[in-house]
């Protein structure tokens, strides 16, 4: 076996080990990958070196690998995700990108005494946060959908912006006679070329997938290979456009976004294939990145380099997040986490290496050392600390939301989802019927497509962080099995199942499953309409303008407080109708004192009930 073949086998093996360690310790895999790269690189065992690959082949391999990673990340960027946090996302990729560019350039100029053009080149590269680092973190730290959507979109968009912007700035350095107008025009041309090539290739791939006859047995495999080929063809074609080098990333991303939102027939198979392939190439690029790190370049930046890192991490990023999330539903803790976790990845590393080699050829060795030293120092420290501590910080800040998972996207499941979301729950519906999945998506709910009796499907839906699991399908066997899995495998706090057949109710309850019988529920509702028409009418009114909610007092702040002492703090238009303490329930009087653990039933107008809940549980409707 040749030396290069042995090296490839080594990298793949290390990638698998890194993934195992990531799953074991719940730490993003990029942390282990970059550490392994350093260990096997010139600064460690010396098994991997730039000379072994050759500069040209390495740049080509890394470029294609990054294109695949970007394509896979963009394929997951659905339009619905952008709707989760449109204002935050738009600000992150516009205002945030400008602040990152200018702020980083000023820091490099101030702390490292670099020329302005080199400072702006480093600033352009460090605009990128990128899916190569954000995606592995989000796979480990399952944040609220609005936070994850904003970070994923920022990562994909800013990688494109950074790669093109850096090329434009470097062109300005090598041809200083170029004016600012030429720089702006060059940026627009490269971005436009990438978008145009990407749209054309995506259109061709879509037509081939949806309107050509492929033998049935070969269709799934052909779909996967066509999508992959489309990404690579778009990347290489855009880079080949005269004067538009580095437009390939934009082209690959465009193909991913278009095909990912085109409702392809074999979308699920393409996603699975892309995910497996991305995991492989991610291992390669990050181990290679670690092997390219040279401590001499890092140390050459001295305390000035550390000052730049501190400015990027503790000043520039918090400013970006603060301005981007101002006036949105993001909680203060979510903002802190977003500000603290923005590691840089393979895009700035690969482009910085390429530019450093070209600067050395031009005799600008000091500029080349400054470029690689600063960029790699920021990458190394942000991956090690921000990536490595991302989950621990999320747990400390308590920003991993508890989810309400509803199994079954039929009328019952959708109606329950509407009610839970209205009171601030983070709802995910699990459904395997593609038609029902589309209906649920159109209604704006988060959906996990798959078989809910499969542990992996429930895990992907967030069952490990679920406080409510409602099995609401029309199949009692499925509902019972889901309820048992929720109890035994995920220890969900509240598990409830729908019994479609009345004869199954007792069997469900004997197994310790809280059960709602569809038959009995309808009968009770009709009996109430006959015997208690006024109450029934009032209950029906709850669907339109009223509400009844039960909350638990979980803090000591309200302990010892009497209902009568709430005064004007308690909103008009609602009452505390019932207080449950242990096995007993009370209709409270003004002298009733609250205790920690009490369950309050609040009745009244929807807006008043919401205000009352906020009084006892501040921030309930922002998480």
Secondary structure, 3 states (H helix, E strand, C coil): CCHHHHHHHHHHHHHHHHHHHHHHHCCCHHHHHHHHHHHHCCCCCCCCCHHHHCHHHHHHHHHHHHHHHHHHHHHCCCHHHHHHCHHHHHHHHCHHHHHHHHHHHHHHHHHHCCCHHHHHHHHHHCCCCCHHHHHHHHHHCCCCHHHHHHHHHHHHHHHHHHHHHHHHHHHHHHCCCCCHHHHHHHHHHHHHHHHHHHHHHHHHHHHHHHHCCCCHHHHHHHHHHHHHHHHHHHHHHHHHCCCCCCCHHHHHHHHHHHHHCCCCCCHHHHHHHHHHHHHHHHHHHHHHHHHHCCHHHHHHCHHHHHHHHHHHHHHHHHHHHHHHHCCCCCCHHHHHHHHHCCCCCHHHHHHHHHHHHHHHHCCCHHHHHHHHHHHHHHHHHHHHHHHHHHHHHHHHHCCCCCEEEEECCCHHHHHHHHHHHHCCCEEEEEECCHHHHHHHHHCCCEEEECCCCCHHHHHHCCHHHEEEEEECCCCHHHHHHHHHHHHHCCCCCEEEEEECCHHHHHHHHHCCCEEEEHHHHHHHHHHHHHHCHHHHHHHHHHCCCEEEEEEECCCCCCCCCEHHHHHHHCCCCEEEEEEEECCEEECCCCCCECCCCCEEEEEEEHHHHHHHHHHHCCCHHHC
